[in-house]
């Protein structure tokens, strides 16, 4: 949302400040990188800006906006006004529903199922809900990203609801897993709804693309490993040596909780 009716969002924010908040347009032109506070915008001016932005874009501006420049305010509004992230990825696994369900919901075993996770530590269990910490393999900079998530299983409906507790760069991240039996196996679907924080290094659209790319990879890996396991249990092939887990990942754990 960088452009509205052919005009830049920065220009629109500037017009609001000039028309509604008493900003000197010449001052804004001379110092485009100056903060609103440096441009003389007091608390009443910020309240008026907040009201107009909320009415026009349904976006709330934080109190710290006084420390932001006009382009930075425009970027904040653009990020928060954009549609939140939403992805849906699915795959059919040639394995029984019971097997797919049991293996993919064994969180402690995820390092052997996903290629991204180095560790999965169970922190707490309460009924059908488990809270756990995931730690990724170090990225290209040697950073091992880690966060806490929570998921609740509903075996009767074949659904799982999950969310990040430690959200990191996300405002929120929620994942809905569904499992359905099909003639050729089990369809597993991941639906993810999220929004990125203004300080995040990537916006909602960028994370949507990243998740869609990574989910395809992870689903294919899971499909391969579960189908091999199903064949082993059926006595079709002998047990195989586990596939080596490559290091690295997206740096966000974007494919799941």
Backbone as numpy.savetxt, mean C-alpha at the origin, in Angstrom:
# Nx Ny Nz CAx CAy CAz Cx Cy Cz
-3.62 14.37 -10.09 -4.46 15.56 -10.09 -3.58 16.81 -10.09
-2.67 16.89 -11.04 -1.80 18.05 -11.13 -2.43 19.18 -11.92
-3.49 18.88 -12.64 -4.14 19.89 -13.48 -5.63 19.84 -13.25
-6.26 21.00 -13.13 -7.71 21.08 -12.99 -8.23 22.05 -14.03
-9.07 21.56 -14.95 -9.63 22.39 -16.02 -8.53 23.12 -16.78
-7.43 22.41 -17.03 -6.36 22.99 -17.83 -5.40 23.88 -17.05
-5.63 24.10 -15.76 -4.77 24.96 -14.95 -4.01 24.11 -13.94
-2.80 24.53 -13.61 -2.03 23.77 -12.63 -2.64 23.95 -11.25
-2.48 22.92 -10.42 -3.01 22.99 -9.07 -2.28 24.05 -8.26
-1.00 24.25 -8.55 -0.25 25.32 -7.86 -0.88 26.68 -8.13
-1.28 26.91 -9.38 -1.93 28.18 -9.72 -3.26 28.33 -9.00
-3.99 27.23 -8.87 -5.29 27.29 -8.17 -5.10 27.60 -6.70
-4.11 26.98 -6.07 -3.85 27.25 -4.66 -3.42 28.71 -4.49
-2.59 29.19 -5.41 -2.17 30.59 -5.35 -3.37 31.53 -5.46
-4.29 31.25 -6.38 -5.48 32.08 -6.54 -6.33 32.10 -5.27
-6.45 30.93 -4.63 -7.23 30.86 -3.38 -6.58 31.74 -2.32
-5.26 31.66 -2.22 -4.54 32.45 -1.23 -4.67 33.95 -1.51
-4.62 34.33 -2.77 -4.74 35.75 -3.14 -6.17 36.24 -2.91
-7.15 35.47 -3.38 -8.55 35.90 -3.33 -9.15 35.80 -1.94
-8.84 34.73 -1.24 -9.52 34.46 0.03 -8.68 34.76 1.26
-7.35 34.80 1.08 -6.49 34.89 2.27 -5.61 36.14 2.31
-5.72 36.97 1.29 -4.98 38.23 1.30 -3.52 38.14 0.91
-3.15 37.08 0.20 -1.76 36.94 -0.23 -1.41 37.98 -1.27
-0.23 38.57 -1.14 0.28 39.51 -2.14 0.81 38.69 -3.32
0.19 38.77 -4.49 0.63 37.94 -5.62 2.07 38.24 -6.04
2.50 39.47 -5.86 3.87 39.82 -6.22 4.86 39.11 -5.30
4.52 39.00 -4.03 5.40 38.33 -3.08 5.51 36.85 -3.41
4.39 36.25 -3.78 4.40 34.84 -4.15 5.22 34.61 -5.40
5.16 35.55 -6.33 5.92 35.42 -7.57 7.42 35.58 -7.33
7.78 36.48 -6.41 9.20 36.73 -6.14 9.85 35.56 -5.39
9.08 34.87 -4.55 9.65 33.81 -3.72 8.79 32.54 -3.80
8.84 31.84 -4.93 7.99 30.67 -5.11 8.29 29.53 -4.13
9.49 29.51 -3.55 9.84 28.44 -2.62 9.59 28.81 -1.16
9.09 30.04 -0.92 8.86 30.49 0.45 7.68 29.74 1.06
7.73 29.56 2.38 6.60 28.92 3.06 5.44 29.90 3.18
4.27 29.36 3.46 3.10 30.23 3.66 3.36 31.20 4.81
4.02 30.73 5.83 4.33 31.59 6.97 5.26 32.73 6.55
6.25 32.40 5.74 7.17 33.43 5.25 6.48 34.41 4.32
5.39 33.98 3.70 4.62 34.86 2.81 3.60 35.69 3.58
3.60 35.55 4.91 2.72 36.37 5.73 1.35 35.79 6.01
1.17 34.50 5.70 -0.13 33.87 5.95 -0.24 33.48 7.42
-1.18 34.11 8.14 -1.35 33.82 9.56 -2.35 32.69 9.75
-2.70 32.41 11.01 -3.59 31.28 11.31 -4.98 31.46 10.70
-5.47 32.71 10.64 -6.79 32.95 10.04 -6.75 32.67 8.53
-5.66 33.05 7.89 -5.52 32.79 6.47 -5.47 31.29 6.20
-4.78 30.56 7.06 -4.69 29.11 6.89 -6.04 28.45 7.12
-6.83 28.97 8.05 -8.18 28.44 8.27 -9.04 28.64 7.03
-8.91 29.78 6.40 -9.68 30.04 5.18 -9.22 29.14 4.05
-7.90 28.97 3.91 -7.38 28.07 2.89 -7.88 26.66 3.13
-7.85 26.21 4.38 -8.32 24.87 4.73 -9.78 24.69 4.36
-10.61 25.70 4.62 -12.04 25.62 4.32 -12.30 25.53 2.83
-11.58 26.33 2.04 -11.79 26.32 0.59 -11.33 25.00 -0.02
-10.16 24.52 0.42 -9.63 23.26 -0.10 -10.55 22.10 0.26
-11.07 22.10 1.49 -11.98 21.04 1.91 -13.26 21.06 1.08
-13.76 22.25 0.77 -14.99 22.36 -0.03 -14.76 21.97 -1.48
-13.61 22.34 -2.03 -13.36 22.11 -3.46 -12.87 20.71 -3.75
-12.00 20.17 -2.88 -11.38 18.87 -3.18 -11.63 17.80 -2.11
-12.38 18.18 -1.05 -12.65 17.24 0.05 -11.34 16.72 0.66
-10.39 17.63 0.82 -9.08 17.31 1.38 -8.84 18.16 2.61
-8.30 17.55 3.66 -7.97 18.26 4.88 -6.50 18.63 4.89
-6.21 19.91 5.18 -4.82 20.38 5.24 -4.37 20.39 6.69
-3.23 19.80 7.02 -2.75 19.78 8.40 -2.28 21.15 8.86
-2.17 21.32 10.17 -1.72 22.60 10.73 -0.31 22.94 10.27
0.49 21.92 10.00 1.88 22.16 9.59 1.99 22.77 8.20
0.85 22.99 7.53 0.89 23.55 6.17 1.53 24.92 6.14
1.56 25.63 7.26 2.19 26.94 7.30 3.68 26.86 6.96
4.26 25.69 7.16 5.69 25.52 6.88 5.94 25.08 5.44
4.88 24.91 4.66 5.02 24.43 3.29 4.96 25.59 2.29
5.61 25.41 1.16 5.49 26.37 0.06 4.19 26.12 -0.68
3.81 27.02 -1.56 2.58 26.84 -2.33 2.66 25.58 -3.19
3.76 25.32 -3.92 3.84 24.07 -4.68 3.73 22.83 -3.79
4.29 22.91 -2.56 4.21 21.76 -1.66 2.78 21.54 -1.18
2.05 22.63 -0.94 0.64 22.50 -0.57 -0.14 21.87 -1.73
0.17 22.31 -2.94 -0.50 21.75 -4.12 -0.23 20.26 -4.25
1.02 19.87 -4.00 1.37 18.45 -4.07 0.63 17.66 -3.00
0.53 18.22 -1.79 -0.19 17.55 -0.71 -1.66 17.35 -1.09
-2.27 18.40 -1.63 -3.68 18.31 -2.04 -3.85 17.28 -3.15
-2.92 17.28 -4.11 -3.01 16.34 -5.22 -2.95 14.90 -4.73
-2.03 14.63 -3.81 -1.88 13.27 -3.29 -3.14 12.82 -2.56
-3.69 13.71 -1.76 -4.83 13.32 -0.94 -6.14 13.34 -1.72
-6.18 14.07 -2.82 -7.41 14.13 -3.61 -7.48 13.03 -4.65
-6.34 12.45 -4.99 -6.34 11.34 -5.94 -7.11 10.16 -5.37
-7.72 9.35 -6.23 -8.41 8.16 -5.73 -7.42 7.28 -4.96
-7.85 6.70 -3.84 -6.93 5.81 -3.11 -6.55 4.61 -3.96
-5.46 3.95 -3.57 -4.99 2.81 -4.34 -5.91 1.61 -4.20
-6.06 0.90 -5.30 -6.89 -0.32 -5.30 -6.32 -1.27 -6.34
-6.07 -2.51 -5.92 -5.60 -3.53 -6.86 -6.37 -4.81 -6.64
-6.45 -5.60 -7.68 -7.06 -6.93 -7.59 -6.27 -7.87 -8.48
-5.72 -8.92 -7.88 -4.93 -9.90 -8.62 -5.36 -11.30 -8.20
-5.40 -12.21 -9.18 -5.96 -13.53 -8.93 -5.21 -14.58 -9.72
-5.24 -15.82 -9.21 -4.61 -16.92 -9.93 -5.33 -18.22 -9.56
-5.37 -19.15 -10.52 -5.94 -20.47 -10.27 -4.81 -21.44 -10.00
-4.89 -22.13 -8.87 -3.86 -23.08 -8.45 -4.44 -24.48 -8.57
-3.75 -25.34 -9.28 -4.22 -26.72 -9.47 -3.92 -27.53 -8.21
-4.67 -27.23 -7.17 -4.50 -27.91 -5.88 -5.81 -27.79 -5.12
-6.07 -28.71 -4.20 -7.32 -28.66 -3.44 -7.41 -27.41 -2.57
-8.63 -26.95 -2.36 -8.86 -25.76 -1.55 -8.26 -25.93 -0.16
-8.43 -27.10 0.44 -7.92 -27.31 1.79 -6.41 -27.11 1.87
-5.69 -27.58 0.84 -4.24 -27.43 0.82 -3.84 -25.96 0.63
-4.47 -25.30 -0.32 -4.16 -23.89 -0.59 -4.44 -23.05 0.65
-5.57 -23.30 1.26 -5.95 -22.54 2.46 -4.95 -22.76 3.59
-4.62 -24.00 3.89 -3.76 -24.29 5.04 -2.36 -23.74 4.85
-1.80 -23.87 3.67 -0.43 -23.41 3.45 -0.34 -21.89 3.41
-1.25 -21.24 2.70 -1.17 -19.78 2.57 -1.57 -19.05 3.84
-2.25 -19.73 4.74 -2.61 -19.10 6.01 -1.70 -19.51 7.15
-0.65 -20.25 6.84 0.39 -20.57 7.81 1.43 -19.45 7.75
1.16 -18.36 8.45 2.00 -17.16 8.35 3.46 -17.47 8.70
3.67 -18.31 9.69 5.04 -18.64 10.09 5.83 -19.27 8.95
5.12 -19.89 7.99 5.79 -20.53 6.86 5.94 -19.64 5.64
5.55 -18.39 5.73 5.61 -17.51 4.56 7.02 -17.33 3.98
8.08 -17.33 4.78 9.40 -17.21 4.16 9.71 -18.33 3.17
9.03 -19.48 3.31 9.21 -20.57 2.36 8.20 -20.52 1.22
7.28 -19.57 1.30 6.22 -19.48 0.29 6.40 -18.27 -0.62
6.64 -17.11 -0.02 6.93 -15.88 -0.77 8.44 -15.76 -0.99
8.83 -15.03 -2.01 10.25 -14.83 -2.25 10.79 -13.60 -1.53
9.93 -12.77 -0.96 10.37 -11.51 -0.35 10.72 -11.61 1.12
10.07 -12.51 1.84 10.16 -12.47 3.29 11.29 -13.34 3.84
12.12 -12.74 4.68 13.19 -13.48 5.35 12.69 -14.10 6.65
11.79 -13.40 7.35 11.28 -13.89 8.62 9.81 -13.50 8.79
9.08 -14.36 9.49 7.70 -14.08 9.88 7.55 -14.51 11.33
7.42 -13.55 12.21 7.38 -13.82 13.65 5.96 -13.63 14.17
5.38 -14.66 14.74 4.04 -14.57 15.31 4.14 -13.84 16.65
3.38 -12.76 16.79 3.42 -11.96 18.01 2.26 -12.27 18.95
1.10 -12.60 18.38 -0.07 -12.84 19.22 -1.13 -13.57 18.42
-1.90 -14.39 19.10 -3.06 -15.05 18.50 -4.26 -14.86 19.42
-5.40 -14.55 18.81 -6.64 -14.41 19.56 -7.77 -14.91 18.68
-8.22 -16.13 18.93 -9.26 -16.71 18.08 -8.76 -16.90 16.67
-9.46 -16.32 15.71 -9.10 -16.45 14.30 -8.17 -15.32 13.82
-7.69 -14.51 14.76 -6.84 -13.37 14.40 -5.41 -13.61 14.86
-4.47 -13.32 13.97 -3.05 -13.44 14.30 -2.37 -12.12 14.01
-1.50 -11.70 14.92 -0.68 -10.51 14.72 0.76 -10.98 14.56
1.48 -10.41 13.61 2.81 -10.93 13.28 3.70 -9.83 12.72
4.99 -10.07 12.78 5.96 -9.16 12.19 6.61 -9.83 10.99
6.60 -9.11 9.87 7.27 -9.57 8.66 8.57 -8.80 8.47
9.61 -9.49 8.07 10.89 -8.86 7.75 11.32 -9.33 6.38
11.63 -8.38 5.52 12.01 -8.72 4.16 13.50 -9.03 4.06
13.88 -9.66 2.96 15.29 -9.78 2.64 15.84 -8.37 2.39
17.10 -8.11 2.71 17.66 -6.78 2.48 17.51 -6.34 1.02
17.21 -5.06 0.84 17.09 -4.53 -0.51 18.48 -4.19 -1.06
18.48 -3.50 -2.22 19.76 -3.21 -2.87 20.65 -2.28 -2.03
20.04 -1.59 -1.05 20.80 -0.71 -0.17 21.15 -1.38 1.16
20.82 -2.66 1.28 21.12 -3.38 2.50 20.11 -3.19 3.62
18.97 -2.56 3.31 17.94 -2.30 4.32 16.95 -3.46 4.35
16.72 -4.01 5.53 15.74 -5.09 5.71 14.46 -4.48 6.29
13.48 -4.21 5.45 12.25 -3.58 5.89 11.43 -4.54 6.76
10.78 -3.98 7.78 10.03 -4.81 8.71 8.81 -4.04 9.21
7.70 -4.73 9.46 6.49 -4.09 9.97 5.58 -5.15 10.59
4.60 -4.67 11.34 3.63 -5.55 12.00 2.30 -5.50 11.26
1.71 -6.67 11.04 0.42 -6.77 10.39 -0.50 -7.66 11.22
-1.76 -7.67 10.83 -2.76 -8.49 11.52 -3.71 -9.05 10.48
-4.10 -10.32 10.65 -5.05 -10.92 9.70 -6.02 -11.81 10.46
-7.26 -11.82 9.96 -8.33 -12.61 10.55 -8.90 -13.53 9.50
-8.89 -14.83 9.78 -9.38 -15.81 8.81 -10.83 -16.16 9.10
-11.57 -16.45 8.04 -12.95 -16.92 8.15 -13.07 -18.18 7.29
-12.73 -19.34 7.85 -12.73 -20.58 7.06 -14.08 -20.91 6.44
-15.17 -20.55 7.12 -16.50 -20.90 6.61 -16.80 -20.22 5.28
-16.33 -18.99 5.12 -16.59 -18.25 3.87 -15.41 -18.28 2.92
-14.27 -18.82 3.37 -13.09 -18.84 2.52 -12.53 -17.45 2.28
-12.52 -16.62 3.33 -12.03 -15.25 3.20 -11.08 -14.92 4.34
-10.18 -13.97 4.06 -9.25 -13.45 5.06 -9.22 -11.93 4.93
-9.29 -11.25 6.07 -9.16 -9.79 6.10 -7.86 -9.46 6.82
-7.03 -8.63 6.21 -5.74 -8.30 6.80 -5.50 -6.80 6.72
-4.64 -6.31 7.59 -4.28 -4.89 7.58 -2.90 -4.72 8.19
-2.23 -3.65 7.78 -0.97 -3.29 8.41 -1.27 -2.55 9.70
-0.59 -2.95 10.77 -0.68 -2.24 12.04 0.37 -1.14 12.07
1.58 -1.47 11.70 2.63 -0.48 11.48 2.61 -0.14 10.00
2.09 1.02 9.67 1.76 1.31 8.27 2.94 1.80 7.44
4.02 2.26 8.08 5.17 2.71 7.29 4.79 3.84 6.35
5.07 3.69 5.04 4.77 4.76 4.09 3.29 4.86 3.72
2.48 3.92 4.20 1.05 3.93 3.88 0.25 4.71 4.92
-0.78 5.42 4.45 -1.79 5.94 5.38 -2.53 4.75 5.98
-2.86 3.82 5.11 -3.46 2.55 5.53 -3.23 1.53 4.43
-3.27 0.27 4.81 -3.17 -0.83 3.85 -4.07 -1.95 4.35
-5.05 -2.32 3.52 -5.97 -3.41 3.85 -5.99 -4.41 2.70
-6.01 -5.69 3.05 -5.98 -6.75 2.05 -7.11 -7.73 2.31
-7.81 -8.09 1.25 -8.90 -9.06 1.33 -8.52 -10.26 0.46
-8.34 -11.42 1.10 -8.05 -12.65 0.37 -9.35 -13.45 0.23
-9.58 -14.00 -0.96 -10.71 -14.90 -1.15 -10.23 -16.18 -1.83
-10.87 -17.30 -1.45 -10.53 -18.61 -2.00 -11.83 -19.25 -2.51
-11.83 -19.68 -3.78 -13.02 -20.33 -4.34 -12.60 -21.58 -5.10
-13.37 -22.64 -4.89 -13.12 -23.88 -5.62 -13.58 -23.75 -7.06
-12.79 -24.30 -7.97 -13.11 -24.34 -9.39 -12.83 -25.75 -9.92
-13.38 -26.10 -11.07 -13.13 -27.45 -11.61 -11.64 -27.77 -11.78
-10.84 -26.73 -12.06 -9.41 -26.96 -12.29 -8.54 -26.61 -11.08
-9.16 -26.42 -9.93 -8.36 -26.14 -8.73 -8.99 -25.11 -7.83
-8.17 -24.21 -7.31 -8.61 -23.18 -6.36 -8.19 -21.81 -6.86
-9.14 -20.91 -6.94 -8.81 -19.54 -7.31 -8.55 -18.73 -6.03
-7.36 -18.14 -5.97 -7.00 -17.27 -4.86 -6.89 -15.84 -5.38
-7.57 -14.92 -4.70 -7.61 -13.53 -5.15 -7.18 -12.60 -4.03
-6.34 -11.65 -4.39 -5.92 -10.61 -3.44 -6.51 -9.28 -3.89
-7.27 -8.63 -3.03 -7.77 -7.27 -3.28 -7.14 -6.37 -2.22
-6.43 -5.35 -2.67 -5.73 -4.46 -1.75 -6.24 -3.02 -1.90
-6.56 -2.40 -0.78 -7.00 -1.00 -0.74 -6.04 -0.25 0.19
-5.55 0.89 -0.29 -4.51 1.59 0.46 -4.44 3.04 0.03
-3.70 3.82 0.79 -3.36 5.19 0.42 -1.98 5.47 0.96
-1.20 6.23 0.21 0.16 6.55 0.61 0.18 7.86 1.41
1.12 7.94 2.35 1.30 9.18 3.09 1.92 10.25 2.17
1.65 11.54 2.44 2.26 12.59 1.62 3.78 12.52 1.60
4.38 12.00 2.67 5.84 11.91 2.76 6.40 10.68 2.08
5.55 9.79 1.59 6.01 8.55 0.96 6.77 8.86 -0.33
7.75 8.01 -0.67 8.54 8.27 -1.89 7.79 7.95 -3.17
6.58 7.39 -3.06 5.78 7.06 -4.24 4.33 7.39 -3.94
3.57 7.82 -4.95 2.17 8.16 -4.72 1.28 6.93 -4.93
-0.05 7.13 -4.81 -0.98 6.01 -4.91 -0.88 5.30 -6.27
-0.78 6.10 -7.33 -0.70 5.51 -8.67 0.58 4.70 -8.83
1.69 5.24 -8.33 2.95 4.52 -8.43 2.95 3.23 -7.63
2.34 3.27 -6.43 2.28 2.06 -5.63 1.32 1.05 -6.24
0.25 1.52 -6.85 -0.67 0.61 -7.54 0.05 -0.18 -8.61
0.86 0.52 -9.40 1.63 -0.16 -10.45 2.63 -1.14 -9.85
3.27 -0.74 -8.76 4.26 -1.61 -8.11 3.61 -2.87 -7.55
2.46 -2.70 -6.89 1.77 -3.85 -6.32 1.29 -4.79 -7.41
0.71 -4.23 -8.47 0.23 -5.09 -9.55 1.36 -5.90 -10.17
2.52 -5.28 -10.34 3.67 -5.98 -10.91 4.16 -7.07 -9.97
4.30 -6.74 -8.70 4.86 -7.69 -7.75 3.89 -8.82 -7.42
2.59 -8.51 -7.38 1.61 -9.55 -7.06 1.61 -10.65 -8.10
1.76 -10.29 -9.36 1.81 -11.29 -10.43 2.98 -12.25 -10.18
4.12 -11.70 -9.79 5.30 -12.53 -9.52 5.05 -13.45 -8.34
4.56 -12.89 -7.24 4.37 -13.70 -6.03 3.28 -14.76 -6.22
2.22 -14.42 -6.90 1.16 -15.41 -7.15 1.69 -16.57 -7.99
2.52 -16.26 -8.96 3.08 -17.32 -9.80 3.99 -18.24 -8.99
4.78 -17.65 -8.08 5.66 -18.45 -7.22 4.83 -19.36 -6.32
3.79 -18.79 -5.72 2.92 -19.58 -4.83 2.23 -20.70 -5.60
1.76 -20.39 -6.79 1.11 -21.40 -7.61 2.06 -22.57 -7.88
3.28 -22.25 -8.28 4.26 -23.29 -8.59 4.55 -24.16 -7.36
4.76 -23.53 -6.23 5.12 -24.29 -5.03 3.94 -25.13 -4.52
2.74 -24.60 -4.58 1.59 -25.37 -4.10 1.22 -26.50 -5.05
1.35 -26.28 -6.34 1.04 -27.34 -7.29 2.07 -28.48 -7.16
3.33 -28.13 -6.93 4.35 -29.17 -6.70 4.03 -29.94 -5.43
3.63 -29.21 -4.37 3.29 -29.87 -3.12 2.08 -30.78 -3.29
1.10 -30.35 -4.07 -0.08 -31.18 -4.32 0.30 -32.46 -5.05
1.22 -32.34 -6.02 1.65 -33.53 -6.76 2.44 -34.47 -5.86
3.28 -33.90 -4.98 4.05 -34.74 -4.06 3.12 -35.52 -3.14
2.10 -34.84 -2.62 1.19 -35.50 -1.70 0.33 -36.56 -2.40
0.15 -36.35 -3.70 -0.61 -37.34 -4.47 0.29 -38.47 -4.95
1.59 -38.37 -4.68 2.53 -39.40 -5.09 2.90 -39.35 -6.55
2.64 -38.22 -7.20 2.93 -38.09 -8.64 4.41 -37.85 -8.88
5.06 -37.05 -8.01 6.48 -36.76 -8.16 7.13 -36.90 -6.79
8.43 -37.23 -6.75 9.12 -37.31 -5.47 9.33 -35.93 -4.88
9.50 -35.82 -3.56 9.76 -34.52 -2.94 10.98 -33.86 -3.56
10.87 -32.55 -3.76 11.96 -31.80 -4.39 12.65 -30.93 -3.36
13.88 -30.56 -3.67 14.60 -29.62 -2.84 13.92 -28.27 -2.94
13.67 -27.57 -1.81 12.99 -26.27 -1.87 13.70 -25.30 -2.80
12.92 -24.51 -3.51 13.49 -23.50 -4.41 14.20 -22.44 -3.60
15.45 -22.08 -3.95 16.16 -21.03 -3.20 15.37 -19.74 -3.21
15.39 -19.03 -2.09 14.68 -17.76 -1.98 15.62 -16.63 -2.32
15.35 -15.88 -3.41 16.24 -14.78 -3.77 16.12 -13.63 -2.79
17.21 -12.93 -2.57 17.18 -11.78 -1.68 16.60 -10.58 -2.39
16.21 -9.59 -1.57 15.72 -8.34 -2.13 14.23 -8.32 -2.30
13.70 -7.21 -2.76 12.25 -7.07 -2.96 11.93 -5.63 -3.31
10.68 -5.26 -3.13 10.25 -3.93 -3.52 10.59 -2.87 -2.49
10.94 -3.30 -1.27 11.21 -2.32 -0.22 9.97 -1.89 0.51
8.80 -2.38 0.11 7.55 -1.97 0.74 6.73 -3.13 1.22
7.09 -4.35 0.82 6.23 -5.49 1.13 4.87 -5.29 0.49
4.89 -4.77 -0.74 3.66 -4.31 -1.36 2.70 -5.41 -1.76
3.19 -6.66 -1.85 2.30 -7.70 -2.34 1.37 -8.23 -1.27
1.60 -7.86 0.02 0.72 -8.39 1.05 0.72 -7.46 2.24
0.37 -8.04 3.42 0.30 -7.22 4.63 1.61 -6.52 4.93
